[in-house]
Amino acid sequence: MSKPKITALFVAFDLVSAILSWLIFYLYRVVYIEETGIIFKGSFFQNIVLVPAFWMLLYTLQGTYIGTVRIHRLRSIKITLYASILGVIFIFFATLLNDVVMNYKQFYSLFLTLFGLHFLITVIPRLIITTVHVKRIHKGAFGFNTLILGGSDKAVKFLEDIKNLKQSSGHILKGFVNINGSDFKIKDELALLGNLDKLEDLVEEYEIEEVIIALETSDHEKLKDIISRLAVSEVRINLIPDSYDILSGQVQMSSIFGALLLKVNTGGIPNWQIACKRALDIGLSFFAILVSTPLYIILSIAVLTSSKGPIFFRQERIGLRGEPFKILKFRTMVVGAEKSGPQLSSSTDNRVTKVGRFLRKTRLDEFPQFFNVLKGDMSLVGPRPERQYYIDKIIEKDPQYLYLHKVRPGITSWGQVKFGYAESVEQMLERMKYDLLYLRNMSLALDFKIMFYTILIVFKGTGK
């Protein structure tokens, strides 16, 4: 079964479970609590649609359907329990609190019955799907395309370990990449696919989902280079640990029967926050466009009369996973400002119009990017997207910039709030430090904090 089908199976069973649990609960309520017999009132037909829709929204915001192919039974129980508690509390206060009951004990009975029904009817199909899927992985019928970097003794030991496992680890080994010149100790076991300079091409060609680095963790520079280059992709990165890594507590096991690996954390937030962040992006962007319509009209007229040329400025930028997109802004410069090639603006740039200078200081030139957010190219908060021309110059000096492509670029960012617009590659590198710090500390709370300070800049007009 393919990965999209596994997710679709979870969605289908969750929807059926939500409908079934609410139907059984309704029958329990009218027969045993209200004692009116089986009567389907008008509210039943309304809630049999709204309640399951609420559950599906809650699961989506929880991030339930992200990474379903790597789900395990304990996590399945945990996320179902958390969602059931939160969801039943909400439904109880939204729809049941006004029910006519004889005493408070009936409220407890209703609450516990709804919770018990929903949890059990939801978790049982999830556990069945998860168990079947996990067994397919253990039997080697399903797995993840894996690439080993390096052919040293570490790689040889890893191959021996996974061969001795009673159950498959889920790694479908496609081959290995040479790192240290003559490092070919596993050439009899795995195919040599190429050298490190072809890493990105190999990941794409073999549809690699997981990379295992057989390199000493003390070799910081080489590790930094490899991890930075892989940051653009969605591959899971693991290191083969040594004794020091184990003793220092860095090794985390997700499976008792799995291979001993050190998972590399390249930043990010929990699945439920990823889903909530996207939902907030869409909701707040739609609201901002709706409320700001008069402002859009005023600014459009101002830009149109400031100098000859279009109202909006479109330019190719690099976004999530290195994909290019067209960013949308109010035009702040004269037409043909870059006829001599890419140029960064400065505080004394005579290419910037008078209206454009005001728009830049207040960040109002960025307002059209709410449409980029709705389209999915950008987020409200995230590292500012750059052009490929400047990205190439930045990564020559610090390849860590590629980490920023792990998330959607934003209308505003920590670097934008703290540093403002960059006037040179050196300033871009300085601003990058703040954006990397954001990536390491991503959370919804931090996003709201950055948005708050951005709003202050808009009203005060203190932007650089």
Phi and psi in degrees as a GROMACS rama.xvg file:
@    title "Ramachandran Plot"
@    xaxis  label "Phi"
@    yaxis  label "Psi"
@TYPE xy
-74.8608  165.357  SER-2
-63.6733  -43.891  LYS-3
-60.5942  -34.4748  PRO-4
-68.7668  -35.3735  LYS-5
-63.6531  -45.4177  ILE-6
-62.9294  -43.3279  THR-7
-61.9666  -35.0721  ALA-8
-65.713  -43.6438  LEU-9
-59.6558  -46.5133  PHE-10
-61.2169  -46.1366  VAL-11
-62.6334  -47.2703  ALA-12
-68.4941  -35.3393  PHE-13
-63.2984  -40.5711  ASP-14
-65.7826  -45.8779  LEU-15
-62.5905  -41.0966  VAL-16
-63.5277  -40.7752  SER-17
-64.4169  -41.4357  ALA-18
-67.3474  -46.2484  ILE-19
-64.5185  -44.545  LEU-20
-64.1437  -38.3497  SER-21
-70.8548  -36.2719  TRP-22
-63.7131  -47.5877  LEU-23
-64.4099  -40.5924  ILE-24
-63.3355  -40.2131  PHE-25
-63.0168  -43.6631  TYR-26
-62.8997  -41.2719  LEU-27
-60.4703  -41.803  TYR-28
-66.491  -48.7826  ARG-29
-74.1507  -28.0867  VAL-30
-86.0457  -46.9571  VAL-31
-99.2103  -26.3106  TYR-32
-97.7054  -54.2751  ILE-33
-84.7449  -20.6981  GLU-34
54.3198  41.8558  GLU-35
-104.188  -2.0886  THR-36
83.0867  177.458  GLY-37
-78.9077  97.4964  ILE-38
-127.057  121.992  ILE-39
-91.5071  101.21  PHE-40
-78.3912  171.198  LYS-41
-60.5132  -35.0419  GLY-42
-65.9763  -27.8362  SER-43
-62.1077  -47.7952  PHE-44
-66.5945  -30.3377  PHE-45
-71.0398  -47.9835  GLN-46
-75.0249  -25.0957  ASN-47
-67.8066  -13.8508  ILE-48
-99.7209  -48.2186  VAL-49
-69.4311  -41.4757  LEU-50
-65.6949  -49.9105  VAL-51
-60.5049  -36.1555  PRO-52
-63.2542  -38.3261  ALA-53
-62.4712  -44.4156  PHE-54
-62.4594  -41.5104  TRP-55
-65.891  -37.0837  MET-56
-65.403  -42.9869  LEU-57
-62.5022  -44.2759  LEU-58
-62.3379  -38.9245  TYR-59
-65.2654  -45.2409  THR-60
-67.1799  -27.5784  LEU-61
-73.1661  -17.617  GLN-62
83.5666  21.5975  GLY-63
-59.3392  -35.478  THR-64
-97.1653  12.5091  TYR-65
-95.6267  124.743  ILE-66
69.5281  35.9644  GLY-67
-63.6365  -25.7114  THR-68
-71.7311  -14.0717  VAL-69
-111.594  11.9855  ARG-70
-72.1157  148.338  ILE-71
-125.82  169.132  HIS-72
-63.9098  -40.2741  ARG-73
-64.0539  -42.068  LEU-74
-66.2045  -37.2842  ARG-75
-61.144  -43.3785  SER-76
-65.3996  -43.0531  ILE-77
-63.6098  -48.4251  LYS-78
-69.4324  -31.8076  ILE-79
-67.8159  -40.7304  THR-80
-63.8329  -47.8154  LEU-81
-60.9269  -45.7841  TYR-82
-65.4309  -39.0138  ALA-83
-64.7736  -43.0677  SER-84
-62.3951  -51.071  ILE-85
-64.2654  -45.1054  LEU-86
-67.398  -42.5345  GLY-87
-65.9938  -38.8489  VAL-88
-59.8986  -44.9502  ILE-89
-64.3234  -47.9253  PHE-90
-63.8219  -39.187  ILE-91
-59.8526  -47.4679  PHE-92
-76.2153  -26.1429  PHE-93
-82.5763  -33.3661  ALA-94
-125.298  -21.1135  THR-95
-109.541  -16.6304  LEU-96
-64.7815  -26.6222  LEU-97
-91.4597  4.99503  ASN-98
-63.7178  148.17  ASP-99
-82.5258  112.948  VAL-100
-128.142  158.056  VAL-101
-77.734  -37.7926  MET-102
-154.435  171.154  ASN-103
-64.7744  -24.7352  TYR-104
-62.8567  -29.6399  LYS-105
-69.3281  -31.202  GLN-106
-62.3551  -46.2477  PHE-107
-60.4943  -42.4295  TYR-108
-61.5398  -44.4799  SER-109
-62.4358  -45.0713  LEU-110
-62.4273  -50.7112  PHE-111
-66.735  -35.3261  LEU-112
-66.6532  -46.1226  THR-113
-61.5809  -43.5052  LEU-114
-63.4836  -48.6515  PHE-115
-62.4554  -44.6006  GLY-116
-62.4162  -49.7027  LEU-117
-66.0735  -43.4942  HIS-118
-62.3467  -49.5628  PHE-119
-67.9511  -44.9565  LEU-120
-67.5913  -25.0634  ILE-121
-86.0791  -43.2616  THR-122
-73.7442  -31.6349  VAL-123
-63.7284  -50.9527  ILE-124
-61.5544  -37.6907  PRO-125
-60.6413  -43.3485  ARG-126
-66.5681  -36.9553  LEU-127
-64.4078  -47.4073  ILE-128
-61.2128  -45.2165  ILE-129
-64.2935  -43.3291  THR-130
-62.199  -45.9913  THR-131
-61.0255  -42.476  VAL-132
-65.811  -44.4783  HIS-133
-63.2954  -39.071  VAL-134
-64.887  -36.5687  LYS-135
-63.384  -39.0206  ARG-136
-65.4081  -46.0482  ILE-137
-64.1036  -28.146  HIS-138
-86.8052  -5.96869  LYS-139
84.5059  9.9647  GLY-140
-81.6068  -14.563  ALA-141
-144.454  142.515  PHE-142
-168.333  -169.694  GLY-143
-125.237  125.471  PHE-144
-58.3159  123.951  ASN-145
-125.569  141.325  THR-146
-123.099  131.838  LEU-147
-99.1394  130.032  ILE-148
-100.868  109.833  LEU-149
107.86  147.561  GLY-150
-124.804  31.0749  GLY-151
-79.0307  -173.808  SER-152
-58.1956  -33.5663  ASP-153
-60.7079  -42.9123  LYS-154
-66.06  -41.1743  ALA-155
-60.8143  -44.9306  VAL-156
-63.8992  -39.2681  LYS-157
-63.9258  -43.4205  PHE-158
-61.459  -39.825  LEU-159
-63.8912  -41.4113  GLU-160
-62.8357  -46.6878  ASP-161
-73.2238  -25.8605  ILE-162
-70.3822  -31.0026  LYS-163
-85.2017  -4.76794  ASN-164
-67.4798  139.727  LEU-165
-69.6779  -29.3134  LYS-166
-123.92  150.399  GLN-167
-61.8718  141.053  SER-168
-83.178  -7.62457  SER-169
91.1498  1.16767  GLY-170
-87.9172  118.224  HIS-171
-97.3708  97.4712  ILE-172
-74.7721  116.993  LEU-173
-90.5228  -21.5132  LYS-174
152.373  -169.385  GLY-175
-134.036  159.415  PHE-176
-112.457  132.374  VAL-177
-73.0848  133.604  ASN-178
-112.977  -49.5451  ILE-179
-107.071  52.7547  ASN-180
71.3996  -84.2045  GLY-181
-107.129  29.5008  SER-182
-84.53  78.5131  ASP-183
-121.012  33.3963  PHE-184
-69.6591  -14.0695  LYS-185
-111.851  17.3024  ILE-186
-64.3896  -24.2378  LYS-187
-79.1838  -17.2387  ASP-188
-98.9864  -37.0485  GLU-189
-132.095  154.722  LEU-190
-77.7363  138.153  ALA-191
-81.1602  115.619  LEU-192
-91.7039  -18.601  LEU-193
153.802  -169.903  GLY-194
-99.2234  174.693  ASN-195
-64.4873  -26.8053  LEU-196
-68.7673  -13.4376  ASP-197
-105.347  16.5093  LYS-198
-54.8059  -52.3706  LEU-199
-61.6807  -40.3356  GLU-200
-65.1631  -38.9162  ASP-201
-67.9317  -39.2957  LEU-202
-59.6986  -41.3878  VAL-203
-73.8896  -43.6419  GLU-204
-63.9415  -42.6285  GLU-205
-97.3595  8.59802  TYR-206
50.6083  51.8025  GLU-207
-70.1479  132.826  ILE-208
-109.827  -18.1885  GLU-209
-145.897  137.701  GLU-210
-121  134.325  VAL-211
-116.439  119.721  ILE-212
-95.9171  114.329  ILE-213
-96.7951  74.996  ALA-214
-143.461  149.336  LEU-215
-64.1815  132.297  GLU-216
-65.7928  -15.0673  THR-217
-79.7638  -13.3055  SER-218
-82.7085  72.2339  ASP-219
-61.6778  -43.9527  HIS-220
-64.3878  -44.1799  GLU-221
-68.0603  -40.5538  LYS-222
-61.7615  -43.9763  LEU-223
-59.8328  -41.9562  LYS-224
-65.5606  -45.949  ASP-225
-64.0435  -48.3974  ILE-226
-65.2918  -38.0949  ILE-227
-63.7154  -40.1921  SER-228
-69.9861  -31.3874  ARG-229
-83.9265  -11.9111  LEU-230
-61.5742  -29.8982  ALA-231
-66.2265  -35.301  VAL-232
-83.5563  175.187  SER-233
-98.7694  14.5511  GLU-234
-70.4046  146.692  VAL-235
-83.6865  131.474  ARG-236
-108.466  127.815  ILE-237
-128.77  148.977  ASN-238
-110.861  145.384  LEU-239
-82.5349  113.048  ILE-240
-78.0523  158.541  PRO-241
-107.599  -175.901  ASP-242
-60.8512  -37.1518  SER-243
-64.5325  -42.3743  TYR-244
-59.4367  -40.2224  ASP-245
-68.1371  -45.944  ILE-246
-66.6525  -31.5402  LEU-247
-80.0253  -2.67437  SER-248
80.9159  17.1614  GLY-249
-82.7894  -18.7509  GLN-250
-84.5816  124.477  VAL-251
-116.781  125.092  GLN-252
-97.919  130.106  MET-253
-100.608  -12.9496  SER-254
-141.644  132.651  SER-255
-62.6961  -34.13  ILE-256
-96.2616  3.78036  PHE-257
-81.1645  175.908  GLY-258
-76.3462  152.263  ALA-259
-79.9121  107.256  LEU-260
-138.409  152.375  LEU-261
-104.863  112.259  LEU-262
-76.7005  129.993  LYS-263
-88.3042  121.095  VAL-264
-90.4366  110.849  ASN-265
-101.438  25.5969  THR-266
94.6546  169.684  GLY-267
127.255  176.128  GLY-268
-128.857  163.463  ILE-269
-57.5402  157.106  PRO-270
-56.5021  -39.1058  ASN-271
-67.3543  -32.1331  TRP-272
-74.6726  -32.0559  GLN-273
-60.5345  -46.9431  ILE-274
-65.2713  -43.6437  ALA-275
-65.1919  -38.1937  CYS-276
-61.8696  -43.5466  LYS-277
-67.1913  -40.0905  ARG-278
-62.8732  -41.4955  ALA-279
-66.2187  -39.2802  LEU-280
-56.1956  -49.158  ASP-281
-67.2195  -48.0933  ILE-282
-63.0675  -48.9544  GLY-283
-70.7994  -34.6444  LEU-284
-67.2374  -43.7781  SER-285
-61.397  -43.2077  PHE-286
-63.8132  -42.8369  PHE-287
-63.5236  -41.8001  ALA-288
-64.3825  -41.7468  ILE-289
-63.58  -48.5449  LEU-290
-71.2678  -33.0373  VAL-291
-91.0206  7.91441  SER-292
-53.4964  -47.4224  THR-293
-59.8673  -37.5794  PRO-294
-66.5437  -39.4749  LEU-295
-58.4734  -41.6964  TYR-296
-65.2272  -45.5241  ILE-297
-62.8113  -46.8522  ILE-298
-66.8372  -34.9526  LEU-299
-62.9407  -42.6236  SER-300
-64.6887  -42.5539  ILE-301
-62.1491  -43.9117  ALA-302
-66.6208  -41.3901  VAL-303
-63.0462  -35.396  LEU-304
-89.8463  -9.19414  THR-305
-74.1921  -35.517  SER-306
-168.812  165.401  SER-307
-68.5899  139.02  LYS-308
138.772  176.855  GLY-309
-72.626  164.334  PRO-310
-73.8006  -43.8919  ILE-311
-103.682  153.078  PHE-312
-119.519  124.696  PHE-313
-114.67  136.249  ARG-314
-148.331  142.819  GLN-315
-74.6809  127.514  GLU-316
-126.536  166.85  ARG-317
-105.872  127.693  ILE-318
-116.849  -142.748  GLY-319
-56.2201  131.094  LEU-320
56.6166  27.2695  ARG-321
77.1681  13.3278  GLY-322
-82.0736  132.897  GLU-323
-77.3774  150.358  PRO-324
-151.735  165.687  PHE-325
-96.0876  114.41  LYS-326
-82.7183  144.981  ILE-327
-115.412  127.57  LEU-328
-141.514  160.164  LYS-329
-71.1216  136.348  PHE-330
-66.3627  128.277  ARG-331
-116.605  -5.97205  THR-332
-120.343  166.052  MET-333
-70.9597  155.757  VAL-334
-64.3896  139.212  VAL-335
79.583  23.2434  GLY-336
-64.0025  -24.3919  ALA-337
-119.633  35.2945  GLU-338
-65.121  -19.9355  LYS-339
-96.145  6.25944  SER-340
116.44  172.797  GLY-341
-58.346  130.757  PRO-342
-141.23  134.985  GLN-343
-82.0426  147.877  LEU-344
-85.2579  161.019  SER-345
-134.014  172.529  SER-346
-66.8778  -17.7908  SER-347
-114.252  19.7547  THR-348
-68.3916  119.418  ASP-349
-79.3061  -2.23559  ASN-350
-78.9411  -19.6539  ARG-351
-80.6806  131.269  VAL-352
-76.1851  166.97  THR-353
-62.3329  -44.109  LYS-354
-64.9843  -40.0021  VAL-355
-61.0596  -37.4315  GLY-356
-63.7227  -41.1686  ARG-357
-65.0504  -43.7112  PHE-358
-62.6805  -37.8899  LEU-359
-68.7237  -41.9697  ARG-360
-66.5582  -32.3495  LYS-361
-96.9898  -1.87851  THR-362
65.8417  12.1674  ARG-363
-68.4886  -20.302  LEU-364
-65.7091  -18.8736  ASP-365
-85.2721  -9.62368  GLU-366
-56.6532  -37.1245  PHE-367
-62.1885  -14.4318  PRO-368
-70.9651  -7.44118  GLN-369
-59.7127  -30.1215  PHE-370
-70.1904  -35.4464  PHE-371
-62.367  -37.0065  ASN-372
-66.6791  -46.4651  VAL-373
-60.1413  -36.865  LEU-374
-70.3881  -23.7616  LYS-375
102.151  1.57011  GLY-376
-74.65  -30.6051  ASP-377
-135.256  171.985  MET-378
-121.812  167.843  SER-379
-65.7496  -42.1338  LEU-380
-123.889  130.576  VAL-381
171.477  168.718  GLY-382
-56.4414  139.742  PRO-383
-66.3984  133.951  ARG-384
-76.1841  144.316  PRO-385
-118.581  169.983  GLU-386
-82.7735  152.798  ARG-387
-59.1909  -34.2479  GLN-388
-56.761  -45.5618  TYR-389
-81.6009  -28.8815  TYR-390
-61.8382  -42.5079  ILE-391
-59.5819  -38.7278  ASP-392
-70.6678  -36.8162  LYS-393
-67.8544  -47.2345  ILE-394
-71.4375  -16.3898  ILE-395
-63.2935  -33.5991  GLU-396
-95.655  -32.5244  LYS-397
-154.415  100.988  ASP-398
-67.8467  -7.97591  PRO-399
-60.9016  -17.1032  GLN-400
-55.9482  -31.6963  TYR-401
-61.7783  -22.8607  LEU-402
-56.7086  -33.2833  TYR-403
-65.5214  -18.2898  LEU-404
-81.5151  3.19137  HIS-405
-76.3841  -17.4389  LYS-406
-126.692  162.616  VAL-407
-66.1727  138.51  ARG-408
-66.9352  160.061  PRO-409
-120.588  161.716  GLY-410
-66.2591  -38.2941  ILE-411
-131.554  163.779  THR-412
-153.27  169.523  SER-413
-62.0837  -43.2433  TRP-414
-63.627  -37.0351  GLY-415
-67.5479  -40.4645  GLN-416
-69.6126  -44.0526  VAL-417
-80.063  -32.6142  LYS-418
-118.348  -35.0007  PHE-419
88.4056  -163.41  GLY-420
-69.1922  138.559  TYR-421
-89.4516  139.933  ALA-422
-107.256  -0.138407  GLU-423
-159.319  167.467  SER-424
-63.0225  -36.6079  VAL-425
-61.4628  -40.7737  GLU-426
-70.1629  -31.7082  GLN-427
-61.7384  -40.3718  MET-428
-65.4598  -37.381  LEU-429
-65.6627  -44.3273  GLU-430
-66.5305  -32.0208  ARG-431
-58.6091  -33.0832  MET-432
-60.1195  -40.5546  LYS-433
-67.9554  -38.8598  TYR-434
-68.878  -36.0746  ASP-435
-66.5462  -37.6854  LEU-436
-63.6348  -38.5258  LEU-437
-62.3082  -43.5142  TYR-438
-61.2597  -37.7548  LEU-439
-75.667  -20.5321  ARG-440
-121.734  23.2203  ASN-441
-55.9347  134.601  MET-442
-165.734  161.39  SER-443
-65.0617  -35.7992  LEU-444
-61.9065  -43.005  ALA-445
-66.1052  -37.5633  LEU-446
-59.6505  -45.7323  ASP-447
-63.7668  -37.4255  PHE-448
-64.2966  -43.9003  LYS-449
-65.177  -41.2121  ILE-450
-63.1602  -37.9265  MET-451
-61.9294  -47.1087  PHE-452
-69.1596  -29.8898  TYR-453
-66.0962  -41.0502  THR-454
-61.6545  -39.123  ILE-455
-61.5661  -41.5797  LEU-456
-63.3117  -40.3206  ILE-457
-59.7555  -46.8167  VAL-458
-75.7297  -33.789  PHE-459
-84.8886  -22.3671  LYS-460
66.4022  38.1328  GLY-461
-104.13  13.2645  THR-462
-68.1395  146.523  GLY-463
